[in-house]
Amino acid sequence: MIIPKYFNDRANGWENDPMEVERAFVSANEIKDFLKPDRSMTAFELGCGTGLLGYFLKDSFLSITLADSSERMIEALKDRIRNNHITNLHPLVMDLLTQDTGLKKYDVIFTLMTLHHITDLDTILFKFGNMLRKNGYLCIADLEKEDGTYHENMSDFQGHHGFKKENLEKLLVRYGFRICFYKTFFIIEKTMNNGRKKEFPLFMLMAQK
């Protein structure tokens, strides 16, 4: 489940962390390297935050719809769009679990560190399948399975402590996807409450409908 208040409170300073910017940049390059998108393709991002990933992908797609349930994150994204005179990024405040995007279909859907916040994976993957055109791609960048300490400072966290590839693959197959790319591509290093540093690997998964 996405937690709007947590992200609303952090929207203004979200990009002050160089790791957030680097993670989005590396994610965008992984997506471009594998998919080799062209300017005829459309994309949808769920959990876009301030729009870093979409910003790094904007020159690779005809248009990208960027959705998030945090109003303040979307406000920050709108500021970016205005300040940079961007015409092909389209921000949207929405909770995809309870709302729909209509009949519009996309060539690519991507998420970055969003899926582990969503408790109801069945609903979200079912909707992703309906939103994609035939042979479209779902790109998921998220936490590999961890021991639950990644969110030690988020007391009301109710999501998943990362994912094992085989468990996520079973779900994806159920909703008509096949995995065609998977790799560990990024490491988040966090200083934990005990003062020790800990590494959390992220995976990049590409699945085709």
Secondary structure in CASP SS format (residue, H / E / C, confidence):
PFRMAT SS
TARGET T0000
AUTHOR 0000-0000-0000
METHOD secondary structure of the structure
MODEL  1
M C 1.00
I C 1.00
I C 1.00
P H 1.00
K H 1.00
Y H 1.00
F H 1.00
N H 1.00
D H 1.00
R H 1.00
A C 1.00
N C 1.00
G C 1.00
W H 1.00
E H 1.00
N H 1.00
D C 1.00
P H 1.00
M H 1.00
E H 1.00
V H 1.00
E H 1.00
R H 1.00
A H 1.00
F H 1.00
V H 1.00
S H 1.00
A H 1.00
N H 1.00
E H 1.00
I H 1.00
K H 1.00
D H 1.00
F H 1.00
L H 1.00
K C 1.00
P C 1.00
D C 1.00
R C 1.00
S C 1.00
M C 1.00
T E 1.00
A E 1.00
F E 1.00
E E 1.00
L E 1.00
G C 1.00
C C 1.00
G C 1.00
T C 1.00
G C 1.00
L H 1.00
L H 1.00
G H 1.00
Y H 1.00
F H 1.00
L H 1.00
K H 1.00
D H 1.00
S H 1.00
F C 1.00
L C 1.00
S E 1.00
I E 1.00
T E 1.00
L E 1.00
A E 1.00
D E 1.00
S C 1.00
S C 1.00
E H 1.00
R H 1.00
M H 1.00
I H 1.00
E H 1.00
A H 1.00
L H 1.00
K H 1.00
D H 1.00
R H 1.00
I H 1.00
R H 1.00
N H 1.00
N H 1.00
H C 1.00
I C 1.00
T C 1.00
N C 1.00
L E 1.00
H E 1.00
P E 1.00
L E 1.00
V E 1.00
M C 1.00
D C 1.00
L C 1.00
L C 1.00
T C 1.00
Q C 1.00
D C 1.00
T C 1.00
G C 1.00
L C 1.00
K C 1.00
K C 1.00
Y E 1.00
D E 1.00
V E 1.00
I E 1.00
F E 1.00
T E 1.00
L E 1.00
M C 1.00
T C 1.00
L H 1.00
H H 1.00
H H 1.00
I C 1.00
T C 1.00
D C 1.00
L H 1.00
D H 1.00
T H 1.00
I H 1.00
L H 1.00
F H 1.00
K H 1.00
F H 1.00
G H 1.00
N H 1.00
M H 1.00
L E 1.00
R E 1.00
K E 1.00
N E 1.00
G E 1.00
Y E 1.00
L E 1.00
C E 1.00
I E 1.00
A E 1.00
D E 1.00
L E 1.00
E E 1.00
K C 1.00
E C 1.00
D C 1.00
G C 1.00
T C 1.00
Y C 1.00
H C 1.00
E C 1.00
N C 1.00
M C 1.00
S C 1.00
D C 1.00
F C 1.00
Q C 1.00
G C 1.00
H C 1.00
H C 1.00
G C 1.00
F E 1.00
K C 1.00
K H 1.00
E H 1.00
N H 1.00
L H 1.00
E H 1.00
K H 1.00
L H 1.00
L H 1.00
V H 1.00
R H 1.00
Y C 1.00
G C 1.00
F C 1.00
R E 1.00
I E 1.00
C E 1.00
F E 1.00
Y E 1.00
K E 1.00
T E 1.00
F E 1.00
F E 1.00
I E 1.00
I E 1.00
E E 1.00
K E 1.00
T E 1.00
M C 1.00
N C 1.00
N C 1.00
G C 1.00
R C 1.00
K E 1.00
K E 1.00
E E 1.00
F E 1.00
P E 1.00
L E 1.00
F E 1.00
M E 1.00
L E 1.00
M E 1.00
A E 1.00
Q E 1.00
K C 1.00
END
